[in-house]
Amino acid sequence: MDGLGVTSPHAPGWRALPEPAPLEMPVQSLRTLPQPGLDARPSAPRGLGWRRLLVIGGAVLLTAFAGREMSLVLDIARPTALQIVILALFVVLFAWVALSFLSALCGFFSMLDRRGGRLGIAPDTPLPTLSTRTALLMPIYNEPPDRVMAGLQAVHESLAATGAAEHFDIFILSDTTDPDAWVTEEAAFVALRERTGDHERIFYRRRPKNIERKAGNIAEWVTRFGAAYPQMLILDADSVMEGEALVRLAGAMERHPDVGLIQTLPIIVNGNSVFARMQQFAGRVYGPMIAAGIACWHGAEGNYWGHNAIIRTRAFAAHAGLPALPGRKPFGGHIMSHDFVEAALLRRAGWAVHMVPFLRGSYEESPPSLTDLAVRDRRWCQGNLQHAAVLPARGLHPISRLHLLTGIGSYITAPLWLLFLIAGVLGALEARFIRPAYFSGQRTLFPDWPIIDPVRAMWLFIGTMALLLVPKLLAWLAMLLRREERRGIGGGLRSLVSMLLETVIAGLLAPVTMLTQSVDVVSILLGRDSGWLPQQRDDGRLRLREVARLYWRHTLFGVLFGIASYLVSPFLALWMLPVTIGLALSVPLAALTARPSGALRRLGLLRIPEETMPPPVLRRANEIRAQLAAEPEPDGEAVQRLARQPELLEAHRRMLPPPRRPRIDPIDTALLIGKVKVTEATSLADALGTLTRPEKAAVLADPEGLEGLLALAGQVRAPAAVPSRV
């Protein structure tokens, strides 16, 4: 750095944030109707009503037919209570399967159309000329900074290649609670500015209190800086997007003033473990067709997945302020799965919400193991179950309510499947050990024989499995029709083997996930909060002892369930074999799928086009990340690092939050206790040994407390006049 230029934190003009541009973001009421954001109805694709009728009406007809067949299988003329339960569970679960199947079928025909120019966003058209500014927001929470900064640098360079970089500002919005990780983030931010040479459009802010989690992080930015940016694009910590995709999204927002949000389809990449490669193969092969189906019949009533989406800032500020739900956690309090609700509130106010699955250049990563997926699912499960309190909100569009129901159903179906399996075994026990009443109470010479139709049951099972598996086959066929994508997934034969492999392993893991999610639902209903843990994004390997500790209950349940099925009937045990094998082998399955997938990679299995022909922005992000990983790792302890690096210390001072306003801001007990501990400490080691993590973070965020820690580290106190902070 040049010690006197604006690139140096010592320079008077150095700032970590732009000038404030406040924008009000009122909290929305779920009980009263808001003022509409637009006078006109959002534009929607032609024939949207017919599409919805075919998908939803078709699902109703399929479910009615399957329900009738199931009633004939059960011979439900004079039903028992258990038969009624089995039939009811079957109807609910089949309806879920039928709706997913018809939506995917809609997506298949939509992909054959090949136009995909929703909102004028098409990859073969010239890039639009932009006239507005867009903020790229990267919320992070105790994330490895190298990953975040490598991705942002690649995005920054990709934008520069389009010639439209001056229309985009990057904001790193930290909610990190670990004080050592916080200072590492600051160092990485300063280094990112140095590497890019851009000190005017890359910014960093850390919140001292991560109120309302990610939703609160975004809302805080909106209220401080939102008025300066007509659009904001939300990224996740593992998100990477191509510059062309960003320019096309911003151009679409400028051309369509009735659109409030555009959601892209992020492609899962960089999978190293077997589990992650399965996820990315499934997402790449089946995901586009599923997303195309959603876009086909959702129209302007689309959904929001929380990241890799562009949002109209003023519409979001005016209509998407989230209320706190009444009651205690886990159902009450701040809304965790905020994205579905924000999309519903935007659409309620008259703004269109669109999905654009045909836009390329949007990427993300997946959890590396079944265990890490379960950690994320636990949080999502609680957030989605909260949507039950949002469903009655006034003014929501019916499709928005369907989105909320879908979010709830994605987790409620797990315990329903479990109950259905248990009820099936109990039904078999009832048929075997409870003597039926052959003669009714009325006088008759002819007995009433119970009839169970095994042939009809077999065909019903085959039909249900077809609804589950045919979409995979159709998605694979749609990929084969595109030459470059066919080559990218390994060609016809190798991709077929990959699809079969993914289907078999996913089928074995499905009952494990079913049981895990069922336990999660019960835990949430009992009032246990999930908390907020950072997501594991790299190596998912665990010791076998740890895996056994996590999955021994699944193994035990699978063994007992298999024994019970066999005692009822060997034929029933054969039917239940896919479930019992998956559960009984849950420990080795979880361990093996978390291991690196070197053999599969060498064989070319579970391959995706982005692996064989990585887009420039992904290749560049991985290169930068490897370069940063190869650099010597500095001492991670925050105080000692600040004491040794004057430039970082000055940047840290400039980025401190404003001081507490007496009688306005709440008293920070962690800061008070931490400052007392620092005052009484005789050495830095003494202070660090007594400070808790929240206390250390609070002291490092306070000018007086910071100087006390630096004094203990042997650092000369700074002058009393501290440069103004942002």
C-alpha positions in Angstrom: 0.0 0.0 0.0 1.1 3.6 -0.5 1.0 5.1 3.0 -0.5 8.4 1.9 -2.9 7.4 -0.8 -6.6 6.7 -0.5 -5.8 3.0 -0.8 -4.2 3.1 2.6 -6.4 2.9 5.8 -4.2 5.7 7.2 -5.4 8.1 4.5 -8.1 10.5 5.6 -10.4 9.6 2.7 -10.3 5.8 3.3 -13.7 4.4 3.9 -15.0 0.8 4.3 -18.6 1.9 3.4 -20.2 4.5 1.0 -22.2 7.5 2.1 -25.4 6.4 3.8 -28.6 6.4 1.7 -31.4 5.5 4.2 -34.5 3.8 3.1 -37.5 3.0 5.3 -38.4 -0.6 5.7 -41.6 -0.8 7.7 -42.7 -4.1 9.3 -45.6 -5.7 7.4 -48.8 -6.8 9.1 -50.1 -10.3 8.3 -53.6 -9.3 9.5 -54.2 -6.3 7.3 -54.0 -5.7 3.6 -51.1 -3.4 2.5 -51.4 -0.6 0.0 -50.6 -2.1 -3.5 -47.2 -1.4 -4.9 -48.4 -1.2 -8.5 -51.7 -0.2 -10.1 -51.3 -2.7 -13.0 -51.5 -6.5 -12.7 -48.0 -8.0 -13.3 -47.6 -9.5 -16.8 -47.7 -13.2 -17.0 -47.2 -15.8 -19.7 -50.1 -16.5 -22.0 -52.3 -19.5 -21.2 -51.1 -19.5 -17.6 -54.6 -20.4 -16.3 -54.7 -23.5 -18.6 -51.3 -24.6 -17.4 -52.3 -24.4 -13.8 -55.5 -26.2 -14.5 -53.6 -29.0 -16.2 -51.0 -29.3 -13.4 -53.2 -28.9 -10.3 -56.4 -30.4 -11.8 -54.4 -33.3 -13.3 -52.9 -33.9 -9.8 -56.4 -34.0 -8.3 -57.6 -36.5 -10.9 -54.6 -38.7 -10.5 -55.0 -38.7 -6.8 -58.7 -39.5 -7.0 -58.0 -42.4 -9.2 -55.1 -43.7 -7.1 -57.2 -43.3 -3.9 -60.0 -45.3 -5.5 -57.6 -48.0 -6.4 -56.2 -48.1 -2.9 -59.6 -48.3 -1.4 -60.2 -51.4 -3.6 -56.9 -52.9 -2.5 -57.9 -52.5 1.2 -61.5 -53.7 0.5 -62.7 -50.7 2.5 -66.5 -51.4 2.1 -66.6 -51.8 5.9 -63.4 -50.1 7.0 -61.5 -50.5 10.2 -59.9 -47.4 11.8 -56.4 -48.6 10.7 -57.6 -48.9 7.1 -59.0 -45.4 7.1 -55.6 -44.1 8.5 -53.7 -46.0 5.7 -56.0 -44.7 3.0 -55.8 -41.1 4.3 -52.0 -41.1 4.5 -51.8 -42.7 1.0 -54.0 -40.0 -0.5 -52.0 -37.1 1.0 -48.6 -38.6 0.0 -49.8 -39.6 -3.5 -51.1 -36.0 -4.1 -47.6 -34.7 -3.3 -46.1 -37.2 -5.8 -48.7 -36.5 -8.5 -48.2 -32.7 -8.3 -44.4 -33.0 -8.5 -44.8 -35.4 -11.5 -47.1 -33.1 -13.5 -45.0 -30.1 -12.7 -41.9 -31.9 -14.0 -43.8 -33.0 -17.1 -44.7 -29.4 -17.8 -41.0 -28.6 -17.4 -40.1 -31.3 -20.0 -42.3 -29.8 -22.7 -41.1 -26.4 -21.8 -37.5 -27.4 -22.3 -38.3 -28.9 -25.7 -39.6 -25.4 -26.7 -36.0 -24.2 -26.3 -36.9 -20.5 -26.4 -36.5 -19.8 -22.7 -36.5 -16.0 -23.2 -38.6 -15.2 -20.1 -38.4 -11.4 -19.5 -36.2 -11.0 -22.5 -33.3 -12.8 -20.8 -31.7 -15.1 -23.3 -28.0 -16.1 -23.6 -27.8 -15.5 -27.4 -28.8 -11.8 -27.3 -26.5 -8.8 -26.9 -25.9 -7.6 -23.4 -28.1 -4.7 -22.4 -26.8 -1.3 -21.7 -27.4 -0.4 -18.0 -28.4 3.0 -16.6 -28.8 2.1 -12.9 -26.6 0.7 -10.1 -27.0 -2.7 -8.5 -25.6 -3.8 -5.1 -24.2 -7.3 -4.8 -24.8 -8.3 -1.2 -22.8 -11.2 0.3 -24.1 -12.0 3.8 -21.6 -14.2 5.7 -21.6 -15.8 9.1 -18.4 -17.3 10.5 -17.3 -18.4 6.9 -13.8 -19.1 5.7 -12.8 -15.8 4.2 -10.7 -17.3 1.4 -13.7 -18.9 -0.2 -15.8 -15.7 0.1 -13.1 -13.4 -1.3 -12.0 -15.8 -4.1 -15.6 -16.0 -5.3 -16.1 -12.2 -5.1 -12.9 -11.5 -6.9 -13.9 -13.8 -9.7 -17.3 -12.1 -10.0 -15.6 -8.7 -9.9 -13.2 -9.7 -12.8 -16.1 -11.2 -14.7 -18.1 -8.0 -14.4 -15.1 -6.0 -15.5 -14.9 -8.2 -18.7 -18.4 -7.1 -19.6 -17.5 -3.4 -19.4 -20.4 -2.8 -16.9 -18.5 -3.0 -13.7 -19.2 0.6 -12.8 -22.9 -0.3 -12.4 -22.2 -2.8 -9.6 -21.1 -2.3 -6.0 -20.1 -5.3 -3.8 -21.0 -5.4 -0.1 -19.7 -8.0 2.3 -22.2 -8.0 5.1 -20.7 -9.9 8.0 -22.7 -11.4 10.9 -19.7 -13.2 12.2 -19.6 -13.8 15.9 -16.1 -15.3 16.3 -13.8 -12.3 17.0 -10.7 -14.0 15.5 -12.7 -14.8 12.3 -13.9 -11.2 12.3 -10.4 -9.8 12.1 -9.5 -12.4 9.5 -12.4 -11.1 7.4 -11.2 -7.5 7.7 -7.7 -8.5 6.6 -9.2 -10.5 3.7 -11.4 -7.5 2.7 -8.4 -5.1 2.7 -6.4 -7.7 0.6 -9.3 -8.1 -1.8 -9.3 -4.4 -2.5 -5.6 -4.5 -3.1 -5.7 -7.4 -5.5 -8.6 -5.9 -7.6 -7.3 -2.4 -7.3 -10.9 -1.3 -6.7 -11.3 0.8 -3.5 -14.5 2.5 -4.6 -16.9 -0.3 -5.2 -16.0 -3.0 -2.7 -17.3 -2.5 0.8 -17.4 -4.4 4.2 -19.6 -4.1 7.2 -19.9 -6.2 10.3 -23.0 -6.1 12.6 -22.2 -6.2 16.3 -25.5 -8.0 17.0 -26.8 -10.4 14.4 -30.5 -9.7 15.1 -32.9 -11.6 12.9 -30.1 -13.5 11.3 -29.7 -13.3 7.5 -33.0 -11.5 7.0 -32.0 -8.9 9.6 -28.6 -8.6 7.9 -30.2 -7.7 4.6 -32.8 -5.4 6.2 -30.1 -3.5 8.0 -28.3 -2.8 4.7 -31.6 -1.7 3.1 -32.3 0.8 5.8 -28.7 2.3 5.6 -27.9 2.2 1.9 -30.9 1.0 0.0 -32.0 4.3 -1.5 -28.8 4.5 -3.6 -29.4 1.2 -5.4 -32.6 0.4 -7.5 -31.6 -3.3 -7.4 -29.9 -5.6 -5.0 -28.7 -9.1 -5.9 -28.4 -11.5 -2.9 -25.5 -14.0 -2.9 -24.7 -16.8 -0.5 -21.2 -17.4 0.9 -20.7 -20.2 -1.7 -22.3 -18.3 -4.6 -20.5 -17.4 -7.8 -22.2 -15.7 -10.8 -20.9 -14.7 -14.2 -20.8 -11.1 -15.1 -23.0 -11.6 -18.2 -25.7 -13.2 -16.0 -25.6 -10.2 -13.6 -25.8 -7.7 -16.4 -28.8 -9.5 -18.0 -30.6 -9.6 -14.7 -30.1 -5.9 -14.0 -31.2 -5.1 -17.6 -34.4 -7.2 -17.1 -35.2 -5.2 -14.0 -34.7 -1.9 -15.8 -36.9 -3.1 -18.7 -39.7 -4.5 -16.6 -40.8 -2.0 -13.9 -43.5 -4.3 -12.6 -41.0 -7.1 -11.6 -40.0 -7.2 -8.0 -37.8 -10.2 -8.0 -36.1 -12.6 -10.4 -34.8 -15.9 -9.2 -32.1 -17.8 -11.1 -31.5 -21.5 -11.0 -28.1 -22.0 -9.3 -26.1 -25.0 -10.5 -24.4 -27.0 -7.8 -20.6 -27.3 -8.5 -17.2 -28.1 -6.9 -18.5 -31.4 -5.3 -15.6 -33.5 -4.0 -17.3 -36.2 -1.9 -19.5 -38.9 -3.3 -22.5 -37.3 -1.6 -21.7 -33.8 -3.1 -21.2 -35.3 -6.5 -24.6 -37.0 -6.3 -26.2 -33.8 -5.3 -24.6 -31.8 -8.1 -25.4 -34.5 -10.7 -29.0 -34.6 -9.7 -29.2 -30.9 -9.6 -27.6 -30.5 -13.0 -29.6 -33.2 -14.8 -33.0 -33.1 -13.1 -32.9 -29.5 -11.7 -33.4 -27.6 -15.0 -36.5 -29.6 -15.9 -38.0 -29.2 -12.4 -37.3 -25.5 -12.4 -38.6 -25.1 -16.0 -41.9 -26.8 -14.8 -42.1 -24.4 -11.9 -41.6 -21.4 -14.1 -44.1 -22.8 -16.6 -47.1 -22.7 -14.4 -46.1 -20.3 -11.6 -45.7 -17.4 -14.0 -45.5 -14.1 -12.1 -46.2 -15.8 -8.8 -42.8 -17.4 -8.5 -40.8 -18.1 -5.4 -37.5 -16.9 -3.9 -34.8 -19.3 -2.7 -32.8 -16.7 -0.6 -29.8 -16.2 -2.9 -28.7 -15.8 -6.5 -31.7 -13.6 -7.1 -32.1 -9.9 -8.0 -34.6 -7.8 -6.1 -36.1 -4.4 -6.6 -34.9 -2.5 -3.6 -37.7 -0.1 -3.0 -40.3 -2.7 -3.5 -38.6 -5.0 -1.0 -38.2 -2.2 1.5 -41.8 -1.1 1.2 -43.5 -4.5 1.4 -41.1 -7.2 2.6 -40.3 -6.1 6.2 -40.8 -9.3 8.2 -42.9 -9.3 11.4 -42.0 -11.3 14.4 -44.4 -14.3 14.8 -46.3 -14.5 18.1 -45.5 -17.1 20.6 -42.3 -18.8 21.7 -39.6 -20.5 19.6 -39.5 -22.6 17.6 -42.7 -21.4 16.0 -42.7 -17.9 17.3 -40.1 -15.2 17.0 -38.1 -14.1 13.9 -39.0 -15.9 10.7 -36.1 -18.2 9.8 -37.1 -19.3 6.3 -37.6 -15.7 5.2 -37.3 -16.1 1.5 -40.6 -17.8 0.8 -42.4 -15.2 3.0 -40.6 -12.2 1.3 -41.7 -13.4 -2.1 -45.3 -13.9 -0.9 -45.3 -10.3 0.5 -43.9 -8.8 -2.7 -46.5 -10.6 -4.8 -49.2 -9.5 -2.3 -48.3 -5.9 -3.0 -48.6 -6.4 -6.8 -45.0 -7.0 -7.8 -44.2 -9.9 -10.1 -41.9 -12.6 -9.0 -40.3 -14.7 -11.7 -38.1 -17.7 -12.1 -35.6 -17.8 -15.0 -34.3 -21.3 -15.2 -32.8 -20.9 -18.7 -30.3 -18.2 -17.6 -26.8 -19.7 -17.3 -24.0 -18.4 -15.1 -25.4 -18.9 -11.5 -23.6 -21.4 -9.3 -23.5 -22.6 -5.7 -22.2 -25.5 -3.6 -23.8 -28.3 -1.6 -23.2 -29.8 1.8 -20.5 -32.5 1.5 -22.2 -35.2 3.5 -25.5 -36.6 4.7 -24.6 -35.4 8.2 -24.0 -31.8 7.0 -27.2 -31.9 5.0 -29.1 -32.9 8.1 -27.7 -30.0 10.0 -28.9 -27.6 7.4 -32.2 -29.4 7.1 -32.9 -29.0 10.8 -32.7 -25.3 10.5 -34.8 -25.2 7.3 -37.3 -27.6 8.8 -38.0 -25.2 11.7 -38.2 -22.2 9.4 -40.6 -24.0 7.0 -42.8 -25.1 9.8 -43.1 -21.5 10.9 -44.9 -20.8 7.6 -48.0 -22.4 9.2 -48.4 -19.0 11.0 -48.0 -17.1 7.7 -50.5 -19.1 5.7 -53.6 -17.2 7.1 -52.1 -13.8 6.2 -54.5 -11.6 4.4 -54.1 -10.9 0.7 -51.7 -13.6 -0.3 -52.0 -14.9 -3.8 -53.2 -18.6 -3.9 -50.0 -19.7 -5.6 -48.0 -17.9 -2.8 -49.9 -19.9 -0.3 -49.1 -23.0 -2.3 -45.4 -22.2 -2.0 -45.7 -22.0 1.7 -47.7 -25.3 1.8 -45.0 -26.8 -0.3 -42.3 -25.7 2.1 -44.2 -27.2 5.0 -44.9 -30.3 3.1 -41.3 -30.9 2.1 -40.7 -31.8 5.8 -44.1 -33.0 7.0 -44.1 -35.7 4.4 -41.2 -37.4 6.1 -43.1 -38.3 9.3 -46.2 -39.1 7.1 -44.2 -41.6 5.1 -42.9 -43.1 8.3 -46.4 -43.4 9.7 -47.6 -44.9 6.4 -44.9 -47.6 6.6 -45.7 -48.4 10.3 -49.5 -48.4 9.5 -48.9 -50.8 6.7 -47.1 -53.2 9.0 -49.9 -52.8 11.6 -52.4 -53.4 8.8 -50.7 -56.7 7.9 -50.7 -57.7 11.6 -54.4 -56.9 11.8 -55.2 -59.0 8.8 -53.2 -62.0 10.1 -54.0 -62.1 13.8 -57.5 -60.5 14.1 -60.3 -62.9 13.0 -62.6 -61.1 10.6 -66.4 -61.1 11.0 -67.6 -63.2 8.1 -71.3 -62.7 9.0 -72.9 -59.4 9.7 -75.4 -58.8 12.5 -78.3 -59.3 10.0 -79.6 -62.7 9.2 -78.0 -64.0 6.0 -76.9 -67.4 4.6 -73.9 -66.0 2.8 -70.6 -64.9 4.5 -69.0 -61.6 3.8 -65.5 -62.6 2.7 -62.7 -59.9 3.0 -60.9 -59.5 -0.3 -57.4 -58.2 -0.6 -56.3 -57.7 -4.2 -52.5 -58.3 -4.4 -52.5 -57.8 -8.2 -54.1 -54.3 -7.9 -51.7 -53.5 -5.1 -48.7 -54.4 -7.3 -49.9 -52.2 -10.1 -50.6 -49.3 -7.8 -47.1 -49.6 -6.4 -45.6 -49.7 -10.0 -47.7 -46.7 -10.9 -46.5 -44.7 -7.9 -42.8 -45.6 -8.6 -43.3 -44.6 -12.2 -44.5 -41.1 -11.1 -41.3 -40.9 -9.0 -38.8 -42.2 -11.5 -40.1 -41.1 -15.0 -39.2 -37.4 -14.4 -35.6 -38.5 -13.9 -35.7 -40.4 -17.2 -37.3 -37.4 -19.0 -34.8 -35.0 -17.6 -31.9 -37.3 -18.7 -33.5 -37.5 -22.2 -33.8 -33.7 -22.4 -30.1 -33.4 -21.6 -29.2 -35.9 -24.3 -30.9 -33.7 -26.9 -28.3 -31.0 -26.3 -24.9 -32.0 -27.7 -22.7 -30.0 -25.4 -24.5 -31.0 -22.3 -24.6 -34.6 -23.4 -20.9 -34.6 -23.7 -20.6 -32.8 -20.4 -22.4 -35.5 -18.5 -20.3 -38.2 -20.0 -22.3 -39.2 -23.1 -25.3 -41.4 -23.3 -24.0 -44.7 -21.8 -21.9 -43.2 -19.0 -24.6 -40.7 -18.0 -27.1 -43.6 -17.9 -24.8 -45.5 -15.5 -24.5 -42.3 -13.4 -28.2 -41.9 -13.3 -28.7 -45.5 -12.1 -26.0 -45.1 -9.5 -27.5 -41.8 -8.2 -31.0 -43.4 -8.1 -29.8 -46.4 -6.2 -27.7 -44.6 -3.6 -30.4 -41.8 -3.2 -33.0 -44.6 -2.7 -31.0 -46.2 0.0 -30.4 -42.8 1.7 -34.0 -41.8 1.4 -35.3 -43.8 4.5 -32.3 -42.4 6.5 -33.3 -38.9 5.6 -37.0 -39.7 6.3 -36.2 -40.9 9.8 -33.9 -37.9 10.5 -36.5 -35.4 9.3 -39.2 -37.1 11.3 -37.1 -36.7 14.4 -36.5 -33.1 13.5 -40.3 -32.4 13.1 -41.0 -34.0 16.5 -38.2 -32.1 18.1 -39.5 -28.8 16.8 -43.1 -29.7 17.8 -41.7 -30.2 21.3 -40.3 -26.7 21.3 -36.6 -27.2 20.7 -34.9 -24.4 18.7 -32.3 -25.3 16.0 -30.1 -22.3 16.6 -27.9 -21.0 13.7 -24.8 -23.0 12.8 -22.5 -22.1 9.9 -22.7 -24.5 7.0 -19.9 -27.0 6.3 -19.0 -26.6 2.7 -15.7 -28.5 2.2 -14.6 -31.9 3.5 -17.6 -33.8 5.0 -15.6 -36.8 6.4 -16.2 -37.9 9.9 -14.6 -40.6 12.0 -16.5 -43.9 11.9 -17.1 -43.6 15.6 -18.8 -40.2 15.1 -20.9 -41.5 12.3 -22.0 -44.5 14.4 -22.9 -42.2 17.2 -25.2 -40.2 14.9 -26.8 -43.1 13.0 -27.0 -46.1 15.4 -30.6 -45.3 16.1 -31.4 -45.5 12.4 -29.6 -48.8 12.2 -31.5 -50.2 15.2 -34.8 -49.0 13.8 -34.1 -50.6 10.4 -33.2 -53.9 11.9 -36.2 -54.0 14.2 -38.5 -52.9 11.4 -37.1 -55.6 9.1 -37.6 -58.3 11.8 -41.2 -57.1 12.5 -42.0 -57.2 8.8 -40.6 -60.8 8.4 -42.5 -62.0 11.4 -45.7 -60.8 9.8 -44.9 -62.2 6.4 -41.8 -63.0 4.4 -43.5 -61.3 1.4 -44.0 -58.1 3.4 -40.4 -58.2 4.4 -39.5 -58.4 0.7 -41.6 -55.4 0.0 -40.0 -53.4 2.8 -36.5 -54.4 1.8 -35.5 -51.1 0.2 -36.4 -49.3 3.4 -34.9 -51.7 5.9 -31.6 -52.1 3.9 -31.1 -48.3 3.8 -31.7 -47.9 7.5 -29.7 -51.0 8.5 -26.7 -49.8 6.4 -27.1 -46.1 7.4 -23.7 -46.0 9.2 -21.6 -47.3 6.3 -23.7 -45.4 3.8 -23.2 -42.1 5.6 -19.5 -42.7 6.0 -18.7 -43.9 2.5 -20.7 -41.1 0.7 -18.8 -38.5 2.7 -15.5 -39.8 1.4 -13.7 -38.2 -1.6 -15.0 -39.4 -5.0 -11.7 -40.0 -6.7 -12.7 -43.3 -8.3 -16.0 -42.0 -9.6 -14.2 -38.9 -11.0 -11.6 -41.1 -12.8 -14.4 -43.3 -14.2 -16.3 -40.2 -15.4 -19.4 -41.0 -13.4 -21.7 -38.4 -11.8 -20.0 -35.9 -14.1 -21.5 -32.5 -15.0 -20.7 -30.1 -17.8 -19.3 -27.5 -15.4 -16.7 -30.1 -14.3 -15.4 -31.1 -17.7 -15.7 -27.6 -19.2 -15.7 -25.2 -16.2 -17.0 -21.6 -17.0 -14.3 -18.9 -16.8 -15.7 -17.4 -13.6 -15.7 -20.8 -11.8 -12.2 -21.7 -13.0 -11.0 -18.3 -11.9 -12.6 -18.6 -8.4 -11.0 -21.9 -7.9 -7.6 -20.6 -9.0 -7.7 -17.6 -6.6 -8.9 -19.9 -3.8 -5.9 -22.2 -4.4 -3.5 -19.3 -4.4 -4.9 -17.9 -1.2 -4.7 -21.4 0.4 -1.1 -21.7 -0.6 -0.1 -18.5 1.2 1.4 -18.8 4.7 -1.4 -18.7 7.2 -1.1 -15.8 9.7 -1.6 -16.2 13.4 -5.3 -16.3 13.8 -5.5 -14.7 17.3 -7.2 -11.3 16.7 -5.4 -9.0 19.2 -1.9 -10.2 18.4 -2.6 -9.9 14.7 -3.8 -6.3 15.1 -0.8 -5.5 17.3 1.6 -6.7 14.6 -0.1 -5.2 11.6 -0.5 -1.4 11.8 -2.4 -1.2 8.4 -4.9 -3.8 9.6 -5.2 -2.2 13.0 -6.0 1.2 11.3 -8.6 -0.5 9.0 -10.1 -2.2 12.0 -10.4 1.2 13.9 -12.0 2.8 10.8 -14.6 0.0 10.6 -15.7 0.0 14.2 -19.4 0.5 14.8 -20.6 3.9 16.1 -20.5 4.3 19.8 -23.5 3.5 22.0 -26.1 6.2 22.3 -26.9 6.6 26.0 -30.5 5.9 27.0 -31.2 4.9 23.4 -29.2 1.8 22.6 -29.5 -1.2 25.0 -26.7 -1.8 27.5 -24.2 -4.4 26.3 -23.5 -6.6 29.3 -20.9 -8.6 27.4 -19.0 -5.3 26.8 -19.2 -4.2 30.4 -18.0 -7.5 31.8 -15.3 -7.8 29.1 -13.9 -4.3 29.9 -13.7 -5.1 33.6 -11.8 -8.3 32.8 -9.4 -6.5 30.5 -8.8 -3.8 33.2 -8.0 -6.4 35.8 -5.9 -8.6 33.6 -2.1 -8.5 34.1 -1.2 -9.8 30.6 -2.8 -10.5 27.3 -2.8 -14.2 28.0 -4.6 -13.5 31.3 -7.2 -11.5 29.5 -7.7 -13.9 26.6 -8.0 -16.8 29.1 -10.9 -15.1 31.0 -12.8 -13.5 28.1 -15.7 -15.5 26.5 -16.1 -15.2 22.8 -19.0 -12.7 23.0 -17.0 -10.6 25.5 -13.9 -10.6 23.3 -15.9 -9.6 20.3 -17.6 -6.8 22.2 -14.3 -5.5 23.6 -12.7 -5.5 20.1 -15.7 -3.5 18.8 -15.2 -0.8 21.4 -12.5 1.8 21.0 -11.6 1.9 24.7 -11.7 -1.8 25.1 -9.6 -2.3 22.0 -6.9 0.1 23.3 -6.9 -1.8 26.6 -6.2 -5.1 24.8 -3.5 -3.5 22.6 -1.8 -2.2 25.8 -1.7 -5.7 27.2 -0.2 -6.9 23.9 2.6 -4.3 24.3 1.1 -2.0 21.7 1.5 1.8 22.2 -1.9 3.4 22.7 -3.3 5.3 19.8 -3.8 9.1 20.0 -7.0 10.2 21.6 -8.4 11.5 18.3 -9.6 8.5 16.4 -10.5 9.0 12.7 -14.2 9.1 12.0 -15.8 5.7 11.6 -18.4 4.4 9.2 
